Amino acid sequence: MPKGLLTVCLFILAQPCAAQDQTPNPIAIHVVAVSPEAQKARGGIHRAKHDESVTLYAAVEAEVSGKKVVITSAPALILDGRVVPARRMVRPDAHQNIQLRWYKLEPAGNSYNNTAGGFHWDPIEYRQHPLGPWGASWQMPADAHPVTYPDTHGGLGTMAFKLAVKIGDRVLSSPGKESIFRGGLSDAVIRVAFRRDDTFPGYLTELFNTPYIWGSAGYPPKKHQAERLIGSDCADFVVYGARRSGQNIPYRGSWHLPLVADTVARAEQVDSQGRFLQKGGKPVAVGKDGVHIGDLLLFLGHVGALLEDREPVGVLDTNDIMIHTFWAPPTEEPISKTAYAEAAVRVLRWK
Protein backbone atom coordinates (compact mmCIF):
# COMPACT_ATOMS: atom_id res chain seq x y z
CA MET A 1 0.00 0.00 0.00
CA PRO A 2 1.35 3.44 -0.90
CA LYS A 3 2.62 5.40 2.08
CA GLY A 4 0.19 8.30 1.54
CA LEU A 5 -2.81 5.99 1.41
CA LEU A 6 -1.68 4.24 4.58
CA THR A 7 -1.52 7.60 6.36
CA VAL A 8 -5.09 8.48 5.31
CA CYS A 9 -6.42 5.11 6.48
CA LEU A 10 -4.75 5.46 9.83
CA PHE A 11 -6.24 8.97 10.20
CA ILE A 12 -9.76 7.73 9.45
CA LEU A 13 -9.44 4.82 11.84
CA ALA A 14 -8.32 7.18 14.59
CA GLN A 15 -11.38 9.44 14.38
CA PRO A 16 -13.79 7.41 16.56
CA CYS A 17 -11.19 7.26 19.30
CA ALA A 18 -10.64 11.02 19.13
CA ALA A 19 -14.38 11.67 19.32
CA GLN A 20 -14.68 9.34 22.28
CA ASP A 21 -11.87 11.15 24.04
CA GLN A 22 -13.84 14.40 23.76
CA THR A 23 -16.79 13.01 25.76
CA PRO A 24 -16.65 14.62 29.22
CA ASN A 25 -16.13 12.32 32.16
CA PRO A 26 -17.95 14.28 34.91
CA ILE A 27 -16.33 14.55 38.33
CA ALA A 28 -18.54 16.99 40.25
CA ILE A 29 -21.53 19.27 39.59
CA HIS A 30 -21.82 22.76 41.04
CA VAL A 31 -24.34 25.59 41.07
CA VAL A 32 -22.62 28.98 41.34
CA ALA A 33 -23.91 32.53 41.10
CA VAL A 34 -22.89 36.06 40.26
CA SER A 35 -24.52 38.59 42.57
CA PRO A 36 -23.96 42.18 43.73
CA GLU A 37 -21.73 40.80 46.49
CA ALA A 38 -19.83 38.33 44.28
CA GLN A 39 -18.66 39.39 40.82
CA LYS A 40 -16.93 36.05 40.29
CA ALA A 41 -19.36 33.15 40.21
CA ARG A 42 -19.21 31.13 43.44
CA GLY A 43 -21.38 28.86 45.55
CA GLY A 44 -22.59 29.39 49.09
CA ILE A 45 -25.05 32.06 50.19
CA HIS A 46 -25.88 35.12 48.11
CA ARG A 47 -27.93 38.12 49.20
CA ALA A 48 -29.36 40.93 47.09
CA LYS A 49 -32.04 43.61 47.07
CA HIS A 50 -35.21 42.71 45.25
CA ASP A 51 -34.41 45.02 42.32
CA GLU A 52 -30.93 43.50 41.87
CA SER A 53 -30.15 40.51 39.69
CA VAL A 54 -28.51 37.24 40.69
CA THR A 55 -27.54 34.83 37.88
CA LEU A 56 -27.08 31.11 38.46
CA TYR A 57 -24.51 29.19 36.41
CA ALA A 58 -23.92 25.48 35.93
CA ALA A 59 -20.33 24.39 36.49
CA VAL A 60 -19.37 20.82 35.54
CA GLU A 61 -15.98 19.61 36.68
CA ALA A 62 -14.93 16.96 34.20
CA GLU A 63 -12.05 15.21 32.54
CA VAL A 64 -11.86 15.78 28.79
CA SER A 65 -9.09 14.22 26.69
CA GLY A 66 -7.12 13.50 29.85
CA LYS A 67 -7.35 17.10 31.14
CA LYS A 68 -9.36 18.33 34.12
CA VAL A 69 -11.58 21.22 33.07
CA VAL A 70 -14.69 23.07 34.23
CA ILE A 71 -17.44 23.36 31.66
CA THR A 72 -19.41 26.54 32.36
CA SER A 73 -20.76 29.73 30.83
CA ALA A 74 -19.72 31.75 33.90
CA PRO A 75 -17.40 34.67 33.07
CA ALA A 76 -15.15 33.96 36.07
CA LEU A 77 -15.31 31.21 38.64
CA ILE A 78 -14.38 30.34 42.22
CA LEU A 79 -14.62 26.72 43.35
CA ASP A 80 -13.66 25.52 46.84
CA GLY A 81 -12.39 29.00 47.65
CA ARG A 82 -9.96 29.13 44.69
CA VAL A 83 -10.16 31.05 41.45
CA VAL A 84 -10.38 28.67 38.49
CA PRO A 85 -7.79 29.68 35.85
CA ALA A 86 -9.28 30.74 32.53
CA ARG A 87 -7.27 28.02 30.76
CA ARG A 88 -9.27 25.37 32.65
CA MET A 89 -12.66 26.86 31.82
CA VAL A 90 -14.41 25.44 28.77
CA ARG A 91 -17.52 26.89 27.15
CA PRO A 92 -20.48 24.48 26.98
CA ASP A 93 -21.02 25.10 23.23
CA ALA A 94 -18.55 22.33 22.42
CA HIS A 95 -20.47 19.79 24.52
CA GLN A 96 -23.97 19.51 23.09
CA ASN A 97 -24.29 16.00 24.54
CA ILE A 98 -24.70 17.42 28.08
CA GLN A 99 -28.26 18.02 29.28
CA LEU A 100 -29.21 20.07 32.33
CA ARG A 101 -32.19 20.30 34.66
CA TRP A 102 -32.64 22.92 37.40
CA TYR A 103 -34.49 22.49 40.71
CA LYS A 104 -35.74 24.63 43.57
CA LEU A 105 -35.42 23.21 47.10
CA GLU A 106 -37.94 24.20 49.77
CA PRO A 107 -38.78 23.11 53.32
CA ALA A 108 -41.80 20.83 53.36
CA GLY A 109 -43.01 21.95 56.81
CA ASN A 110 -43.94 25.28 58.37
CA SER A 111 -42.39 24.75 61.80
CA TYR A 112 -39.85 22.61 63.62
CA ASN A 113 -38.74 22.21 67.24
CA ASN A 114 -35.12 21.82 68.38
CA THR A 115 -36.11 21.43 72.04
CA ALA A 116 -38.72 18.66 72.22
CA GLY A 117 -37.29 15.87 74.40
CA GLY A 118 -34.07 17.82 74.96
CA PHE A 119 -32.04 19.90 72.52
CA HIS A 120 -31.38 18.37 69.13
CA TRP A 121 -31.18 19.52 65.53
CA ASP A 122 -34.73 18.85 64.38
CA PRO A 123 -34.33 17.48 60.83
CA ILE A 124 -36.02 19.65 58.22
CA GLU A 125 -37.62 17.83 55.32
CA TYR A 126 -36.96 19.39 51.92
CA ARG A 127 -38.68 18.87 48.58
CA GLN A 128 -37.03 19.32 45.19
CA HIS A 129 -39.14 20.91 42.46
CA PRO A 130 -37.90 20.64 38.83
CA LEU A 131 -37.95 23.89 36.87
CA GLY A 132 -38.92 22.40 33.54
CA PRO A 133 -37.71 19.38 31.55
CA TRP A 134 -34.21 18.29 30.59
CA GLY A 135 -32.42 20.58 28.19
CA ALA A 136 -32.29 23.76 30.24
CA SER A 137 -29.84 26.61 29.75
CA TRP A 138 -26.39 26.69 31.36
CA GLN A 139 -27.42 29.84 33.20
CA MET A 140 -30.64 31.25 34.62
CA PRO A 141 -31.82 34.16 36.78
CA ALA A 142 -32.37 33.32 40.43
CA ASP A 143 -35.66 34.17 42.09
CA ALA A 144 -37.27 33.43 45.46
CA HIS A 145 -40.83 32.80 44.32
CA PRO A 146 -41.85 29.72 46.34
CA VAL A 147 -43.41 26.53 45.07
CA THR A 148 -44.50 24.96 48.37
CA TYR A 149 -45.37 28.10 50.33
CA PRO A 150 -48.00 30.66 49.23
CA ASP A 151 -46.40 33.18 46.88
CA THR A 152 -47.49 36.22 48.88
CA HIS A 153 -44.27 38.18 49.32
CA GLY A 154 -43.56 39.27 45.75
CA GLY A 155 -40.33 37.30 45.37
CA LEU A 156 -38.77 38.33 48.67
CA GLY A 157 -37.05 35.70 50.79
CA THR A 158 -34.75 32.71 50.48
CA MET A 159 -34.53 30.02 47.81
CA ALA A 160 -32.15 27.07 47.41
CA PHE A 161 -31.20 25.54 44.06
CA LYS A 162 -29.91 22.25 42.68
CA LEU A 163 -28.69 21.15 39.26
CA ALA A 164 -28.83 17.71 37.61
CA VAL A 165 -26.57 16.89 34.65
CA LYS A 166 -27.08 14.04 32.18
CA ILE A 167 -24.25 12.77 29.97
CA GLY A 168 -25.28 9.66 28.08
CA ASP A 169 -26.69 7.24 30.64
CA ARG A 170 -25.03 8.98 33.58
CA VAL A 171 -26.85 11.50 35.78
CA LEU A 172 -24.97 13.51 38.39
CA SER A 173 -26.29 16.30 40.63
CA SER A 174 -25.05 19.16 42.72
CA PRO A 175 -25.70 18.80 46.48
CA GLY A 176 -29.42 18.79 47.26
CA LYS A 177 -31.88 17.80 49.99
CA GLU A 178 -29.60 15.01 51.19
CA SER A 179 -26.80 17.48 52.04
CA ILE A 180 -27.69 18.36 55.65
CA PHE A 181 -25.84 20.22 58.40
CA ARG A 182 -27.37 20.81 61.85
CA GLY A 183 -30.87 19.97 60.72
CA GLY A 184 -30.97 22.11 57.57
CA LEU A 185 -29.26 22.37 54.22
CA SER A 186 -25.47 22.42 54.32
CA ASP A 187 -23.45 25.29 52.88
CA ALA A 188 -22.74 23.09 49.85
CA VAL A 189 -26.29 23.86 48.68
CA ILE A 190 -26.45 27.30 47.08
CA ARG A 191 -29.00 29.71 48.55
CA VAL A 192 -30.10 33.14 47.38
CA ALA A 193 -31.96 35.64 49.57
CA PHE A 194 -33.76 38.74 48.28
CA ARG A 195 -34.66 41.58 50.65
CA ARG A 196 -36.98 44.54 50.28
CA ASP A 197 -34.39 47.21 51.14
CA ASP A 198 -31.46 48.00 53.43
CA THR A 199 -33.51 48.85 56.53
CA PHE A 200 -33.88 46.64 59.59
CA PRO A 201 -37.38 45.47 58.51
CA GLY A 202 -36.04 45.07 54.97
CA TYR A 203 -33.32 42.68 56.09
CA LEU A 204 -35.93 40.60 57.91
CA THR A 205 -37.61 39.83 54.57
CA GLU A 206 -34.56 37.75 53.58
CA LEU A 207 -35.93 35.02 55.87
CA PHE A 208 -39.27 34.70 54.11
CA ASN A 209 -39.78 31.12 52.82
CA THR A 210 -37.86 29.65 55.77
CA PRO A 211 -39.61 27.70 58.55
CA TYR A 212 -40.09 28.62 62.17
CA ILE A 213 -37.62 26.69 64.35
CA TRP A 214 -38.31 26.79 68.08
CA GLY A 215 -34.91 26.94 69.74
CA SER A 216 -33.04 27.79 66.54
CA ALA A 217 -29.34 27.73 67.31
CA GLY A 218 -25.75 27.61 66.11
CA TYR A 219 -22.37 28.90 67.18
CA PRO A 220 -20.40 30.90 66.19
CA PRO A 221 -23.09 33.33 64.95
CA LYS A 222 -22.17 32.75 61.29
CA LYS A 223 -23.11 29.09 61.81
CA HIS A 224 -26.47 29.98 63.35
CA GLN A 225 -29.52 28.58 61.56
CA ALA A 226 -30.88 32.09 61.00
CA GLU A 227 -27.58 33.38 59.63
CA ARG A 228 -27.40 30.43 57.24
CA LEU A 229 -30.97 31.09 56.01
CA ILE A 230 -32.26 27.79 57.40
CA GLY A 231 -34.92 29.13 59.79
CA SER A 232 -35.42 30.88 63.13
CA ASP A 233 -37.62 31.39 66.13
CA CYS A 234 -39.15 34.80 66.83
CA ALA A 235 -36.19 36.22 68.79
CA ASP A 236 -33.50 34.96 66.43
CA PHE A 237 -35.56 36.34 63.55
CA VAL A 238 -35.31 39.94 64.83
CA VAL A 239 -31.68 39.48 65.90
CA TYR A 240 -30.86 38.34 62.36
CA GLY A 241 -32.24 41.63 61.00
CA ALA A 242 -30.28 43.61 63.58
CA ARG A 243 -27.05 41.82 62.73
CA ARG A 244 -27.64 42.39 59.03
CA SER A 245 -28.16 46.06 59.86
CA GLY A 246 -24.72 46.24 61.48
CA GLN A 247 -25.53 45.47 65.12
CA ASN A 248 -22.88 43.29 66.75
CA ILE A 249 -25.16 41.34 69.06
CA PRO A 250 -25.40 37.59 69.70
CA TYR A 251 -28.45 35.48 69.06
CA ARG A 252 -30.55 35.29 72.22
CA GLY A 253 -34.01 34.60 73.63
CA SER A 254 -36.77 37.19 73.60
CA TRP A 255 -36.44 37.69 77.37
CA HIS A 256 -32.84 38.87 76.88
CA LEU A 257 -33.65 41.51 74.26
CA PRO A 258 -34.03 44.34 76.84
CA LEU A 259 -30.27 43.94 77.44
CA VAL A 260 -29.53 45.19 73.92
CA ALA A 261 -32.55 47.44 73.29
CA ASP A 262 -34.07 50.40 75.12
CA THR A 263 -37.68 50.48 76.28
CA VAL A 264 -39.55 53.33 74.55
CA ALA A 265 -43.12 52.50 75.59
CA ARG A 266 -45.24 50.04 77.53
CA ALA A 267 -48.88 49.11 77.02
CA GLU A 268 -50.76 47.43 79.85
CA GLN A 269 -53.94 46.62 77.94
CA VAL A 270 -55.88 46.88 74.68
CA ASP A 271 -59.17 48.81 74.57
CA SER A 272 -62.34 47.99 72.64
CA GLN A 273 -61.00 49.93 69.62
CA GLY A 274 -57.86 47.79 69.50
CA ARG A 275 -55.59 50.56 70.80
CA PHE A 276 -52.67 49.68 73.07
CA LEU A 277 -53.00 51.71 76.26
CA GLN A 278 -50.29 52.78 78.66
CA LYS A 279 -50.79 52.71 82.41
CA GLY A 280 -53.39 55.39 83.06
CA GLY A 281 -55.25 54.76 79.83
CA LYS A 282 -53.27 56.92 77.37
CA PRO A 283 -52.80 55.33 73.91
CA VAL A 284 -49.26 54.50 72.81
CA ALA A 285 -48.31 57.04 70.14
CA VAL A 286 -46.67 56.13 66.81
CA GLY A 287 -44.59 58.82 65.11
CA LYS A 288 -41.67 61.16 65.63
CA ASP A 289 -42.10 61.38 69.40
CA GLY A 290 -43.49 57.91 69.85
CA VAL A 291 -43.00 54.39 68.55
CA HIS A 292 -41.07 54.12 65.26
CA ILE A 293 -41.38 51.72 62.36
CA GLY A 294 -38.87 48.96 63.07
CA ASP A 295 -39.27 49.07 66.85
CA LEU A 296 -39.61 45.70 68.53
CA LEU A 297 -42.96 44.62 69.94
CA LEU A 298 -42.10 42.40 72.90
CA PHE A 299 -45.00 40.37 74.22
CA LEU A 300 -44.87 37.70 76.90
CA GLY A 301 -42.92 34.92 75.16
CA HIS A 302 -42.96 36.48 71.70
CA VAL A 303 -41.42 39.32 69.71
CA GLY A 304 -41.93 40.94 66.32
CA ALA A 305 -41.25 44.32 64.72
CA LEU A 306 -43.63 47.12 63.79
CA LEU A 307 -43.77 47.35 60.01
CA GLU A 308 -46.63 49.72 59.17
CA ASP A 309 -48.86 52.18 61.05
CA ARG A 310 -52.36 51.76 59.63
CA GLU A 311 -55.56 53.61 60.43
CA PRO A 312 -55.98 55.07 62.95
CA VAL A 313 -52.59 56.63 62.10
CA GLY A 314 -50.47 57.86 65.00
CA VAL A 315 -51.63 55.25 67.49
CA LEU A 316 -50.30 51.75 68.13
CA ASP A 317 -53.27 49.45 67.59
CA THR A 318 -54.10 45.95 66.47
CA ASN A 319 -54.70 47.11 62.89
CA ASP A 320 -50.99 47.95 62.56
CA ILE A 321 -48.76 45.50 60.69
CA MET A 322 -46.17 43.36 62.46
CA ILE A 323 -43.44 41.30 60.80
CA HIS A 324 -42.67 38.16 62.81
CA THR A 325 -42.47 34.38 62.85
CA PHE A 326 -44.65 32.30 65.15
CA TRP A 327 -44.93 28.56 64.48
CA ALA A 328 -45.11 29.43 60.80
CA PRO A 329 -42.73 30.94 58.23
CA PRO A 330 -42.05 34.69 58.71
CA THR A 331 -44.83 36.94 57.51
CA GLU A 332 -46.35 40.42 57.67
CA GLU A 333 -49.82 40.64 59.16
CA PRO A 334 -52.06 42.85 61.33
CA ILE A 335 -51.52 42.35 65.03
CA SER A 336 -55.23 41.53 65.22
CA LYS A 337 -54.53 38.32 63.25
CA THR A 338 -51.98 37.10 65.78
CA ALA A 339 -52.33 35.49 69.20
CA TYR A 340 -51.31 38.81 70.79
CA ALA A 341 -54.22 41.04 69.82
CA GLU A 342 -55.22 41.52 73.46
CA ALA A 343 -51.82 41.25 75.14
CA ALA A 344 -49.69 43.75 76.99
CA VAL A 345 -46.64 44.84 75.01
CA ARG A 346 -43.26 46.41 75.69
CA VAL A 347 -41.83 48.44 72.82
CA LEU A 348 -38.04 48.23 72.40
CA ARG A 349 -35.59 50.07 70.15
CA TRP A 350 -32.13 48.77 69.29
CA LYS A 351 -29.42 50.66 71.18
C-alpha positions, 0 to 999 in steps of 0.5 A: 500500500502506498505510504500516503494511502496508509496515512489516510487510512490510519487517520480515518481509523483514529477518528472514533477514538478522538471523538470518544476522548472528547466526551466529558467524564464528569467529576462533580456538579456545582451551582454557582452565582454572580450577585452584587456581592460576588462578581466572580461566580461562586457557591454558598449564600448570596444576598441581594435587594429585590431590584438587583439581579442574581444569575445562576450558572452550571459548572461541571468539573470533568475530565476531557481528553485527559485534562481536568476542566470546568465546563461553564458559561460563567465569566469567572469562577471560584470553586472551593475558595480558589479562582479557576484559571481561565485556561481550565474553563471550557464553554459548553457550546462544544459539549452539546451531549450534556443536558441540564435540569434545574431544581428549587429546594424548599422546606416541606413543613412550616415549623420545627422544634429543636427542644422537644425531648431535649435539645437536638437539631430537628431534621427539616424535610426538603422537597425538590421541584424541577424547573422544567424538563431536561435541556435547560440553559447553562445559566438562569436568573435566580428568584425566590418565588416559592413553590411549596409556600403561598407566593405572597411576598412578591419574590422576597425571601430565600430560595435554594437551588440544585442542578442535575446533569445528564451525559449519556446514561449517567446523571450527576447532581449538585448537592441537594436535599440530602446534604444536611448540616445541623438539621438544615441544608449544608453550605454546599447547597447554594442559597439566594436571599432577596430583601426589600431594602437595606432597613432593619425590617427590609433585612428581615424579609430575607428570611421569608420562605424559611420555617419557624424553628423553636430553639433555633441555634448555632455557634459561632453566629455565622453558623447559626440557623438564621444566619445560614438562612435555614430558619429561626424562632421569633427572637432569632428572627429579629436578631438576624435583622439587627445583625444584618443592619450592622448590630454586633449582638449575639443570638438570644431569647426574647427575654434577653432583648431588653439587654440590647434594646431600650424600652420606649413604651409600655402598654398594659392593655388593649381597649375595645377599639384595638388601641394599646393603652399605657398605664393610666389609659393613654394610647401609645403614640406612633410617630416622631415622638413615639413608637417608630417603624422597626421598633420591637414589639415584645409580648410575653414569650414572643417578639416581632417588629412594627412594620406599618402604622395603619388607620388610625394613624399615629396610634399603636393598635391591632390594625398595625402591621407586624413582621414576625415568625410564630410557628409558621414561616415569617410573615407580615400581618395585622396584630389583630390576626396574631395570638397577641391582639389583646396582650400587653406589650413592651416596645423596644428600640435597638441601642 
